[in-house]
Structure formats: C-alpha cells, structure tokens
C-alpha cells in the first residue's frame, strides 16, 4: 500500500477538485482539544472546529469513550426496522434545549438533508408550492437545497435549481444611512422587499415557507438586527407562512446561546440542525412541533442511515459535555473577549474593515484600505501566512473576503491570545511582503 503522504502530493488524481483543492487541506495525523498535529510534526491551533462541528473540542475523551461503548452494542439501525434507546433519549434531551414546542424530530446525516426535509415538510403541510429565501444564504448543494442557496452563483451553475423559490435581500447593515437606526432602517427595507415580491411575483397565499440563516454563515458571517428577524416572524404569521431556521452552523452554543433562535428571541416553525450535534459524527435533524409533524405521514420521507445508534449516543454525550463544562457560557464570554482583541487589531491595521460576531461565530472582513473594496485574494495569502505561524482559520463571503474564526467552544482566552498573535504576525508579513 502506498504511503498516504505520497498520495497526498497527487490527491487531485483520486479526489474531485472540490475535495482536493479547498483551502488549506492541511495533512494531519492527530487531533485533540483545540489542536491538530500535522504530518510535518508541527502542532497547529485550530480555529475552524472542522467548520463549526467539534464544538466540544477535537476527540474529547468522553466522546471517544461514547463511540466505543455504543459500538459494543449497536452500529446500525435503521429506525423503522428496529428501535433503540439512544434515538429516543436524544429526542427527549434535545427538546429540553430547543426553543418553544420544537420537540419532534426526523434524524438524517447532514445539514443539507435536514434542509431538504424542512422544505418538503413545509410544502406538504401547507399544500403551497413556493419558498422564499434570502440572497447570500447557504442551505446546501443538493438540488432541492440549491433552490434556496444563493451565497455563490457557482453553486447553481448549469443546474437551474429554481424549485419554485424566490429571493429577497438579506439585512444590509452597511447600507444604513449615517444617523439612522439600523433596526428601524432594515425593518423598513424588509417590509418594502416583501411588499414588492408579493405585488409582482408571488402571492403570500402561495408561499409555504420562508427559510433563513439567522446568522449568515458561508455568505460572510453577517449578523442582522434582532428587529429584522422578529419582523420576518411577524410577516410569516400574518400570511400563514411557515418560518424555517437553518441552524446547521449556528446551533449548539456557537452564538453564545443554545441556538440562534434564542439569541434573537424568535422561535421558527421548523428548524434544521446538524454540525455541532454529535462532535464530528454525521447526524442532523429536521425539527418541528408534534402538531406539524403529525401531518407528515409514514412514507412521506425516509432514511437508511439517519439517526444511527452510534451518532445518537455521541450526540447525547455532546449535550452532556456542553452542559457539564458550561460551554455555552464559555462561547459567550470568550467570544466577547475575542471580539475585543480583534477590534484592537482593527484599530491597528486598516486592512481589517469589519469584525462581526455572535459568541464564537466570528467574521473578520478584509478590504483594500485605499479602495475600500473587499479583498479575497488578501485573505487567501493571510491564511497561508497564519498557517505557517501555526494557526488554522477558514474563510467565507461571496469573494472569500472574510476570515472565518470558529474555534471549539472549549477554547480559552489564552488560546485566543496565541491565535490572534499569530494572525497579527501573518497580517504584518502580508503587508510587508
């Protein structure tokens, strides 16, 4: 068998470009806590959490033991053929931390699957054909999800994934005129956008659902005004439209609350959850109330691997760790600390044009100081220099102009200091090249 590092040099021969060429594809041999150990023998501080997945830290000892214990009894379901304790106990435990009456679950494997389920559920229950999403949101890359995904046009190229959807603009705080209240301005603009859509393109009586990332993720880590999110809820209620929250990335403490729904104090009708749910194992869920779900009969949706026993057991352990180690509060406190330090960096380096954060979901926007235009090329180079320093970030935004900082919720203030010192040196290297 060929050594994998030799294969790594030519991985494009074996893996599709979308898997082999993303940034940075660091070859690693071990993970633990907030760190990766590279194949080069170097230790790297991880500020990606596997793209907001390992909220409990990499290879938490309780997670590892949970996997071993679960595998000793059951490896595969599927539910419907057999039933097992972990999926039922997980449902009960999740219902306790979810807002409102969101307590009935269809478990799947990925965020995209959860979104597909949410869209199908909304259309089935309402018997309406159309869905409204927001420009810039990312909801997945399967054909149904692509119908509402608009973070990058390349995701939809050649695919024509209309699937009876319409888009309106996401809240744009930067567009608020000087002296005006962002809460008031964005709400007024939202009302205008909905009115125009309902007047010219689709009647509200035909709309099954509005789907929303409560914090814009892949589209650039945009945090809308709370009043804007509340107004969406009001508009949906006015017209009998179901509200779907895509909490795939924002869930399980990432925003400093269990879910962004609690951050904004808005409860959706349907929620898609994934990523942080099982500390790295594939698991997701389409969540709604029992009243909504009972209108979705047997055979309307299905899965072979969804809610598998090992993933459900690990999800239960994940919830336990989040509570025992007070990681939701740590996300809020350490996230606020990180924001303070980043704002200090912004004051020193004009290339940092904005810092946006909710808990430990942090976006660092990079722009050309002379033109004011966002600069994705600069981000790529800065991230390369940061990796050389020993810290791993990711990126987001339509042009890759935002450094995405999403460390495990176990991260300490000292690790934040270490990582941001490395980021500062990377910025200095970029500016002095």
TISEVEX-983343 format. One record per residue (C-alpha): residue number from 1; residue in one letter; x, y, z. Coordinates in nm, 2 decimals, padded with zeros to 4 digits. Each point is the difference from the previous one (the first is absolute). Example, Ala and Ser with C-alpha at 12.3 -4.5 7.8 and 13.67 -1.06 7.14 Angstrom:
BEGIN
[site 1 'A' [01.23 -00.45 00.78]]
[site 2 'S' [00.14 00.34 -00.07]]
This chain:
BEGIN
[site 1 'X' [00.00 00.00 00.00]]
[site 2 'X' [00.13 00.35 -00.10]]
[site 3 'X' [00.08 00.23 00.29]]
[site 4 'X' [-00.29 00.25 00.03]]
[site 5 'X' [00.24 00.30 -00.01]]
[site 6 'X' [00.12 -00.11 -00.34]]
[site 7 'X' [-00.36 -00.02 -00.11]]
[site 8 'X' [-00.06 00.35 00.15]]
[site 9 'X' [00.24 00.15 -00.24]]
[site 10 'X' [-00.22 -00.11 -00.29]]
[site 11 'X' [-00.34 -00.01 00.18]]
[site 12 'X' [-00.16 00.17 -00.30]]
[site 13 'X' [00.04 -00.33 -00.18]]
[site 14 'X' [-00.22 -00.17 00.25]]
[site 15 'X' [-00.24 00.26 00.14]]
[site 16 'X' [-00.23 00.24 -00.17]]
[site 17 'X' [00.13 00.36 -00.02]]
[site 18 'X' [-00.26 00.12 00.25]]
[site 19 'X' [00.16 -00.24 00.25]]
[site 20 'X' [00.36 00.02 -00.10]]
[site 21 'X' [00.05 00.37 -00.06]]
[site 22 'X' [-00.18 00.18 00.28]]
[site 23 'X' [00.20 00.21 00.25]]
[site 24 'X' [00.23 -00.11 00.16]]
[site 25 'X' [-00.04 -00.39 00.00]]
[site 26 'X' [00.27 -00.02 00.27]]
[site 27 'X' [00.12 -00.36 00.04]]
[site 28 'X' [-00.04 -00.10 00.36]]
[site 29 'X' [00.06 -00.31 00.21]]
[site 30 'X' [-00.18 00.08 00.33]]
[site 31 'X' [-00.25 00.24 00.15]]
[site 32 'X' [-00.06 00.08 00.37]]
[site 33 'X' [-00.18 00.29 00.17]]
[site 34 'X' [00.07 00.32 -00.20]]
[site 35 'X' [00.29 -00.15 -00.19]]
[site 36 'X' [00.10 -00.20 -00.31]]
[site 37 'X' [00.33 -00.17 -00.03]]
[site 38 'X' [00.13 00.03 -00.36]]
[site 39 'X' [00.18 -00.27 -00.19]]
[site 40 'X' [00.29 00.24 00.00]]
[site 41 'X' [00.03 -00.05 00.38]]
[site 42 'X' [-00.13 00.35 00.08]]
[site 43 'X' [-00.28 00.08 00.24]]
[site 44 'X' [-00.28 00.22 -00.14]]
[site 45 'X' [-00.25 00.21 00.20]]
[site 46 'X' [-00.34 -00.07 -00.17]]
[site 47 'X' [-00.24 00.29 -00.04]]
[site 48 'X' [-00.23 -00.19 -00.23]]
[site 49 'X' [-00.16 -00.28 00.21]]
[site 50 'X' [-00.02 -00.21 -00.32]]
[site 51 'X' [-00.23 00.28 -00.13]]
[site 52 'X' [-00.20 00.05 00.32]]
[site 53 'X' [-00.04 -00.37 00.08]]
[site 54 'X' [00.22 -00.09 00.29]]
[site 55 'X' [-00.15 00.25 00.25]]
[site 56 'X' [00.12 -00.23 00.29]]
[site 57 'X' [00.35 00.00 -00.14]]
[site 58 'X' [00.18 -00.26 -00.20]]
[site 59 'X' [-00.01 -00.36 00.13]]
[site 60 'X' [-00.14 00.09 00.34]]
[site 61 'X' [00.07 -00.30 00.22]]
[site 62 'X' [-00.37 -00.05 00.09]]
[site 63 'X' [-00.09 00.01 -00.37]]
[site 64 'X' [00.26 -00.26 -00.08]]
[site 65 'X' [-00.13 -00.23 00.27]]
[site 66 'X' [-00.35 00.06 -00.11]]
[site 67 'X' [00.08 -00.12 -00.35]]
[site 68 'X' [00.17 -00.32 00.14]]
[site 69 'X' [-00.29 -00.07 00.24]]
[site 70 'X' [-00.26 00.05 -00.26]]
[site 71 'X' [00.18 -00.23 -00.25]]
[site 72 'X' [00.00 -00.27 00.26]]
[site 73 'X' [-00.38 -00.03 -00.03]]
[site 74 'X' [-00.13 00.15 -00.33]]
[site 75 'X' [00.16 00.13 -00.31]]
[site 76 'X' [-00.30 00.04 -00.24]]
[site 77 'X' [-00.37 00.04 00.03]]
[site 78 'X' [-00.19 00.09 -00.21]]
[site 79 'X' [-00.30 00.15 00.19]]
[site 80 'X' [-00.32 -00.15 -00.13]]
[site 81 'X' [00.16 -00.34 -00.01]]
[site 82 'X' [00.12 00.01 00.36]]
[site 83 'X' [-00.01 00.25 00.28]]
[site 84 'X' [00.27 00.09 00.25]]
[site 85 'X' [00.04 00.21 00.31]]
[site 86 'X' [00.25 00.26 -00.12]]
[site 87 'X' [-00.23 00.15 -00.27]]
[site 88 'X' [-00.29 00.03 00.24]]
[site 89 'X' [00.21 00.14 00.29]]
[site 90 'X' [00.16 00.24 -00.24]]
[site 91 'X' [-00.33 00.13 -00.11]]
[site 92 'X' [-00.11 00.06 00.36]]
[site 93 'X' [00.32 00.18 00.09]]
[site 94 'X' [00.00 00.21 -00.32]]
[site 95 'X' [-00.35 00.11 00.07]]
[site 96 'X' [00.11 00.14 00.33]]
[site 97 'X' [00.25 00.24 -00.15]]
[site 98 'X' [-00.19 00.10 -00.32]]
[site 99 'X' [-00.23 00.30 00.01]]
[site 100 'X' [-00.38 -00.01 00.02]]
[site 101 'X' [-00.17 -00.32 -00.09]]
[site 102 'X' [00.27 -00.12 -00.24]]
[site 103 'X' [00.02 -00.36 00.12]]
[site 104 'X' [-00.08 -00.24 -00.28]]
[site 105 'X' [00.29 -00.13 -00.21]]
[site 106 'X' [00.08 -00.16 -00.33]]
[site 107 'X' [00.37 -00.09 00.02]]
[site 108 'X' [00.23 -00.01 -00.30]]
[site 109 'X' [00.38 00.02 -00.06]]
[site 110 'X' [00.08 00.35 -00.13]]
[site 111 'X' [-00.11 00.36 00.01]]
[site 112 'X' [-00.11 -00.02 -00.36]]
[site 113 'X' [-00.22 -00.30 00.07]]
[site 114 'X' [-00.16 00.19 00.29]]
[site 115 'X' [-00.07 00.29 -00.23]]
[site 116 'X' [-00.15 -00.23 -00.26]]
[site 117 'X' [-00.23 -00.14 00.26]]
[site 118 'X' [-00.10 00.34 00.12]]
[site 119 'X' [-00.10 00.12 -00.35]]
[site 120 'X' [-00.19 -00.32 -00.07]]
[site 121 'X' [-00.18 00.02 00.34]]
[site 122 'X' [-00.10 00.37 -00.05]]
[site 123 'X' [-00.14 -00.07 -00.35]]
[site 124 'X' [-00.19 -00.31 00.11]]
[site 125 'X' [-00.15 00.15 00.31]]
[site 126 'X' [-00.11 00.33 -00.17]]
[site 127 'X' [-00.09 -00.14 -00.34]]
[site 128 'X' [00.17 00.30 -00.15]]
[site 129 'X' [00.27 -00.01 -00.27]]
[site 130 'X' [00.24 00.29 00.06]]
[site 131 'X' [00.28 00.08 00.24]]
[site 132 'X' [00.17 00.34 00.07]]
[site 133 'X' [00.37 00.01 00.09]]
[site 134 'X' [00.25 00.28 00.04]]
[site 135 'X' [00.28 00.11 -00.23]]
[site 136 'X' [00.34 -00.11 00.14]]
[site 137 'X' [-00.13 -00.29 00.21]]
[site 138 'X' [00.15 -00.35 -00.03]]
[site 139 'X' [-00.23 -00.30 00.06]]
[site 140 'X' [00.19 -00.28 -00.17]]
[site 141 'X' [00.09 -00.13 -00.35]]
[site 142 'X' [-00.25 -00.27 -00.08]]
[site 143 'X' [-00.26 00.08 -00.26]]
[site 144 'X' [-00.28 00.10 00.24]]
[site 145 'X' [00.23 00.19 00.23]]
[site 146 'X' [00.15 00.18 -00.30]]
[site 147 'X' [-00.34 00.15 -00.07]]
[site 148 'X' [00.04 00.22 00.30]]
[site 149 'X' [00.38 00.03 00.02]]
[site 150 'X' [00.14 00.32 -00.14]]
[site 151 'X' [00.33 00.06 00.18]]
[site 152 'X' [00.20 -00.06 -00.33]]
[site 153 'X' [-00.13 -00.02 -00.35]]
[site 154 'X' [00.25 -00.28 -00.09]]
[site 155 'X' [-00.20 -00.24 00.22]]
[site 156 'X' [-00.30 00.03 -00.23]]
[site 157 'X' [00.20 00.02 -00.33]]
[site 158 'X' [-00.16 -00.22 -00.28]]
[site 159 'X' [-00.25 -00.14 00.25]]
[site 160 'X' [-00.29 00.24 -00.02]]
[site 161 'X' [-00.13 -00.09 00.35]]
[site 162 'X' [-00.30 00.22 00.01]]
[site 163 'X' [-00.22 -00.25 00.19]]
[site 164 'X' [-00.27 00.27 00.03]]
[site 165 'X' [00.20 00.24 00.22]]
[site 166 'X' [00.04 00.38 00.02]]
[site 167 'X' [00.27 00.20 00.16]]
[site 168 'X' [00.00 00.34 00.18]]
[site 169 'X' [00.31 00.18 00.14]]
[site 170 'X' [00.15 -00.09 00.34]]
[site 171 'X' [00.03 00.28 00.25]]
[site 172 'X' [00.28 00.24 -00.11]]
[site 173 'X' [00.11 00.20 00.31]]
[site 174 'X' [00.28 00.16 -00.21]]
[site 175 'X' [-00.27 00.17 -00.22]]
[site 176 'X' [-00.16 00.18 00.29]]
[site 177 'X' [00.03 00.38 -00.05]]
[site 178 'X' [00.21 00.19 00.25]]
[site 179 'X' [-00.21 00.10 00.30]]
[site 180 'X' [-00.27 -00.26 -00.05]]
[site 181 'X' [-00.08 -00.28 00.23]]
[site 182 'X' [00.10 -00.34 -00.16]]
[site 183 'X' [-00.29 -00.17 00.17]]
[site 184 'X' [-00.26 00.24 -00.15]]
[site 185 'X' [00.17 00.03 -00.34]]
[site 186 'X' [00.04 -00.37 -00.06]]
[site 187 'X' [-00.36 -00.08 00.11]]
[site 188 'X' [-00.14 00.27 -00.24]]
[site 189 'X' [00.21 -00.14 -00.28]]
[site 190 'X' [-00.12 -00.35 00.07]]
[site 191 'X' [-00.36 00.11 -00.01]]
[site 192 'X' [00.06 00.17 -00.33]]
[site 193 'X' [00.17 -00.32 -00.14]]
[site 194 'X' [-00.28 -00.23 00.11]]
[site 195 'X' [-00.27 00.25 -00.13]]
[site 196 'X' [00.17 00.02 -00.34]]
[site 197 'X' [00.04 -00.38 -00.02]]
[site 198 'X' [-00.36 -00.07 00.09]]
[site 199 'X' [-00.12 00.27 -00.24]]
[site 200 'X' [00.20 -00.10 -00.31]]
[site 201 'X' [00.11 -00.37 00.02]]
[site 202 'X' [-00.19 -00.22 00.25]]
[site 203 'X' [-00.31 00.04 00.22]]
[site 204 'X' [00.06 -00.08 00.37]]
[site 205 'X' [-00.28 -00.26 -00.01]]
[site 206 'X' [00.23 -00.21 -00.23]]
[site 207 'X' [00.30 00.01 00.22]]
[site 208 'X' [00.07 -00.30 00.22]]
[site 209 'X' [00.30 00.12 00.19]]
[site 210 'X' [00.26 00.27 00.05]]
[site 211 'X' [00.34 -00.16 00.07]]
[site 212 'X' [00.27 00.20 00.17]]
[site 213 'X' [00.35 -00.03 00.14]]
[site 214 'X' [-00.05 00.21 00.32]]
[site 215 'X' [00.37 00.08 -00.03]]
[site 216 'X' [00.14 00.00 -00.35]]
[site 217 'X' [00.26 -00.27 -00.01]]
[site 218 'X' [00.19 -00.09 -00.32]]
[site 219 'X' [-00.13 00.33 -00.14]]
[site 220 'X' [00.23 00.20 00.23]]
[site 221 'X' [-00.10 -00.03 00.36]]
[site 222 'X' [-00.26 00.28 -00.01]]
[site 223 'X' [-00.19 00.06 00.32]]
[site 224 'X' [-00.34 00.17 -00.07]]
[site 225 'X' [-00.18 00.24 00.24]]
[site 226 'X' [-00.23 -00.19 00.24]]
[site 227 'X' [-00.29 00.21 -00.10]]
[site 228 'X' [00.05 -00.12 -00.36]]
[site 229 'X' [-00.03 -00.37 00.10]]
[site 230 'X' [-00.30 00.08 00.21]]
[site 231 'X' [-00.17 00.17 -00.29]]
[site 232 'X' [00.05 -00.31 -00.22]]
[site 233 'X' [-00.18 -00.20 00.27]]
[site 234 'X' [-00.29 00.26 -00.01]]
[site 235 'X' [-00.03 -00.01 -00.37]]
[site 236 'X' [-00.01 -00.38 -00.01]]
[site 237 'X' [-00.27 00.00 00.27]]
[site 238 'X' [-00.21 00.26 -00.18]]
[site 239 'X' [-00.02 -00.22 -00.31]]
[site 240 'X' [00.00 -00.35 00.14]]
[site 241 'X' [00.36 -00.06 -00.13]]
[site 242 'X' [00.22 -00.24 00.19]]
[site 243 'X' [00.34 00.13 00.11]]
[site 244 'X' [00.30 -00.23 -00.04]]
[site 245 'X' [00.33 00.08 00.19]]
[site 246 'X' [00.31 -00.16 -00.15]]
[site 247 'X' [00.20 -00.05 00.32]]
[site 248 'X' [00.24 -00.24 -00.14]]
[site 249 'X' [00.30 00.22 00.08]]
[site 250 'X' [-00.15 00.22 00.28]]
[site 251 'X' [-00.12 -00.28 00.22]]
[site 252 'X' [00.14 -00.16 00.32]]
[site 253 'X' [00.15 00.31 00.16]]
[site 254 'X' [00.18 00.15 -00.29]]
[site 255 'X' [-00.17 00.34 00.04]]
[site 256 'X' [00.02 00.00 00.38]]
[site 257 'X' [-00.35 -00.14 00.04]]
[site 258 'X' [-00.11 -00.36 -00.06]]
[site 259 'X' [-00.14 00.12 -00.34]]
[site 260 'X' [-00.02 00.33 -00.19]]
[site 261 'X' [-00.38 -00.01 00.05]]
[site 262 'X' [00.07 00.07 00.37]]
[site 263 'X' [00.26 00.27 -00.10]]
[site 264 'X' [-00.27 00.18 -00.20]]
[site 265 'X' [-00.29 -00.10 00.22]]
[site 266 'X' [-00.19 -00.13 -00.30]]
[site 267 'X' [-00.14 -00.36 -00.02]]
[site 268 'X' [-00.03 -00.14 -00.35]]
[site 269 'X' [-00.26 -00.26 -00.10]]
[site 270 'X' [00.27 -00.24 -00.14]]
[site 271 'X' [00.37 -00.02 00.07]]
[site 272 'X' [00.29 -00.18 -00.17]]
[site 273 'X' [00.28 -00.10 00.23]]
[site 274 'X' [00.33 -00.18 -00.06]]
[site 275 'X' [00.37 00.07 00.02]]
[site 276 'X' [00.06 00.04 00.38]]
[site 277 'X' [-00.26 -00.26 00.10]]
[site 278 'X' [00.22 -00.31 00.02]]
[site 279 'X' [00.36 00.13 00.04]]
[site 280 'X' [00.12 -00.12 -00.35]]
[site 281 'X' [-00.23 -00.29 -00.07]]
[site 282 'X' [-00.26 00.04 -00.29]]
[site 283 'X' [-00.33 00.09 00.15]]
[site 284 'X' [-00.27 00.26 -00.07]]
[site 285 'X' [-00.37 00.06 00.06]]
[site 286 'X' [-00.30 00.18 -00.14]]
[site 287 'X' [-00.18 00.12 00.31]]
[site 288 'X' [-00.36 00.13 00.04]]
[site 289 'X' [-00.28 -00.02 00.24]]
[site 290 'X' [-00.20 -00.32 00.04]]
[site 291 'X' [-00.30 00.18 -00.15]]
[site 292 'X' [00.18 00.07 -00.32]]
[site 293 'X' [00.18 -00.33 -00.02]]
[site 294 'X' [-00.32 -00.21 00.04]]
[site 295 'X' [-00.12 00.14 -00.33]]
[site 296 'X' [00.30 -00.17 -00.17]]
[site 297 'X' [-00.11 -00.37 -00.03]]
[site 298 'X' [00.20 -00.32 -00.02]]
[site 299 'X' [00.18 -00.02 -00.34]]
[site 300 'X' [00.01 00.37 -00.06]]
[site 301 'X' [00.37 00.01 00.08]]
[site 302 'X' [00.26 -00.27 00.09]]
[site 303 'X' [00.36 -00.09 00.08]]
[site 304 'X' [00.22 -00.30 00.02]]
[site 305 'X' [00.29 00.14 00.21]]
[site 306 'X' [-00.16 00.30 00.17]]
[site 307 'X' [00.00 00.00 00.38]]
[site 308 'X' [00.24 -00.30 00.02]]
[site 309 'X' [00.06 -00.14 00.35]]
[site 310 'X' [00.36 00.11 00.04]]
[site 311 'X' [-00.06 00.35 -00.12]]
[site 312 'X' [-00.30 00.04 00.23]]
[site 313 'X' [00.20 -00.13 00.30]]
[site 314 'X' [00.28 00.24 -00.08]]
[site 315 'X' [-00.26 00.29 -00.03]]
[site 316 'X' [-00.13 -00.08 00.35]]
[site 317 'X' [00.36 00.02 00.13]]
[site 318 'X' [00.05 00.32 -00.19]]
[site 319 'X' [-00.30 00.16 00.17]]
[site 320 'X' [00.14 -00.13 00.34]]
[site 321 'X' [00.34 00.16 -00.07]]
[site 322 'X' [-00.15 00.33 -00.11]]
[site 323 'X' [-00.19 00.02 00.33]]
[site 324 'X' [00.26 -00.14 00.24]]
[site 325 'X' [00.28 00.21 -00.13]]
[site 326 'X' [-00.21 00.31 -00.04]]
[site 327 'X' [00.10 00.04 -00.36]]
[site 328 'X' [-00.30 00.22 -00.10]]
[site 329 'X' [00.10 00.26 00.25]]
[site 330 'X' [00.37 -00.04 -00.10]]
[site 331 'X' [-00.10 00.07 -00.36]]
[site 332 'X' [-00.16 00.32 00.11]]
[site 333 'X' [00.28 00.12 00.23]]
[site 334 'X' [00.30 -00.11 -00.20]]
[site 335 'X' [-00.18 00.12 -00.32]]
[site 336 'X' [-00.04 00.35 00.14]]
[site 337 'X' [00.37 -00.01 00.10]]
[site 338 'X' [00.11 -00.10 -00.35]]
[site 339 'X' [-00.21 00.28 -00.14]]
[site 340 'X' [00.17 00.26 00.22]]
[site 341 'X' [00.34 -00.12 -00.11]]
[site 342 'X' [-00.10 00.00 -00.36]]
[site 343 'X' [-00.13 00.35 00.02]]
[site 344 'X' [00.34 00.10 00.14]]
[site 345 'X' [00.16 -00.16 -00.30]]
[site 346 'X' [-00.24 00.18 -00.23]]
[site 347 'X' [00.11 00.33 00.15]]
[site 348 'X' [00.36 -00.08 -00.08]]
[site 349 'X' [-00.05 -00.15 -00.35]]
[site 350 'X' [-00.24 00.18 -00.24]]
[site 351 'X' [00.00 -00.31 -00.22]]
[site 352 'X' [-00.25 -00.14 00.26]]
[site 353 'X' [-00.31 00.18 -00.11]]
[site 354 'X' [-00.25 -00.17 00.23]]
[site 355 'X' [-00.04 -00.24 00.29]]
[site 356 'X' [-00.33 -00.18 00.04]]
[site 357 'X' [-00.08 -00.25 00.27]]
[site 358 'X' [-00.26 -00.19 00.20]]
[site 359 'X' [00.16 -00.21 00.27]]
[site 360 'X' [00.28 -00.20 -00.17]]
[site 361 'X' [-00.13 00.05 -00.35]]
[site 362 'X' [00.24 00.27 -00.11]]
[site 363 'X' [00.06 00.16 -00.34]]
[site 364 'X' [00.30 00.22 -00.08]]
[site 365 'X' [-00.06 00.19 -00.32]]
[site 366 'X' [00.31 00.10 -00.20]]
[site 367 'X' [-00.01 00.30 -00.24]]
[site 368 'X' [00.24 00.21 -00.21]]
[site 369 'X' [00.06 00.31 00.23]]
[site 370 'X' [00.04 00.22 -00.30]]
[site 371 'X' [-00.30 -00.10 -00.21]]
[site 372 'X' [-00.23 -00.14 00.28]]
[site 373 'X' [-00.07 -00.30 -00.22]]
[site 374 'X' [00.00 -00.35 00.17]]
[site 375 'X' [00.30 -00.20 -00.08]]
[site 376 'X' [-00.03 -00.38 -00.02]]
[site 377 'X' [00.35 -00.04 -00.15]]
[site 378 'X' [00.15 00.17 00.31]]
[site 379 'X' [-00.20 -00.24 00.23]]
[site 380 'X' [00.15 -00.30 -00.18]]
[site 381 'X' [00.35 00.12 00.05]]
[site 382 'X' [-00.05 00.10 00.36]]
[site 383 'X' [-00.14 -00.34 00.08]]
[site 384 'X' [00.30 -00.16 -00.16]]
[site 385 'X' [00.23 00.21 00.22]]
[site 386 'X' [-00.21 -00.07 00.30]]
[site 387 'X' [00.04 -00.37 -00.07]]
[site 388 'X' [00.37 00.04 -00.01]]
[site 389 'X' [-00.02 00.17 00.34]]
[site 390 'X' [-00.19 -00.30 00.14]]
[site 391 'X' [-00.37 00.10 00.00]]
[site 392 'X' [-00.28 -00.13 -00.23]]
[site 393 'X' [-00.28 00.23 -00.11]]
[site 394 'X' [-00.26 -00.05 -00.28]]
[site 395 'X' [-00.17 00.25 -00.23]]
[site 396 'X' [-00.35 00.11 -00.12]]
[site 397 'X' [-00.18 00.27 -00.18]]
[site 398 'X' [-00.10 00.03 -00.37]]
[site 399 'X' [00.36 00.08 -00.10]]
[site 400 'X' [00.18 -00.18 00.28]]
[site 401 'X' [00.05 00.34 00.17]]
[site 402 'X' [-00.07 -00.11 00.36]]
[site 403 'X' [00.23 -00.19 00.23]]
[site 404 'X' [-00.23 -00.25 00.17]]
[site 405 'X' [00.09 -00.05 00.37]]
[site 406 'X' [-00.19 -00.28 00.16]]
[site 407 'X' [00.21 -00.17 00.27]]
[site 408 'X' [-00.13 -00.28 00.22]]
[site 409 'X' [-00.22 00.12 00.28]]
[site 410 'X' [00.27 -00.13 00.24]]
[site 411 'X' [00.24 00.27 -00.11]]
[site 412 'X' [00.16 00.21 00.27]]
[site 413 'X' [00.09 00.37 00.01]]
[site 414 'X' [00.37 -00.10 -00.01]]
[site 415 'X' [-00.05 -00.20 -00.32]]
[site 416 'X' [-00.19 00.29 -00.15]]
[site 417 'X' [00.30 00.22 00.09]]
[site 418 'X' [00.24 -00.25 -00.16]]
[site 419 'X' [-00.21 -00.03 -00.32]]
[site 420 'X' [-00.05 00.37 -00.05]]
[site 421 'X' [00.37 00.07 00.06]]
[site 422 'X' [00.07 -00.25 -00.28]]
[site 423 'X' [-00.26 00.17 -00.22]]
[site 424 'X' [00.15 00.34 00.07]]
[site 425 'X' [00.35 -00.12 -00.11]]
[site 426 'X' [-00.17 -00.15 -00.31]]
[site 427 'X' [-00.15 00.34 -00.08]]
[site 428 'X' [00.33 00.17 00.05]]
[site 429 'X' [00.17 -00.25 -00.23]]
[site 430 'X' [-00.26 00.07 -00.26]]
[site 431 'X' [00.03 00.38 00.03]]
[site 432 'X' [00.38 -00.01 -00.01]]
[site 433 'X' [00.04 -00.25 -00.29]]
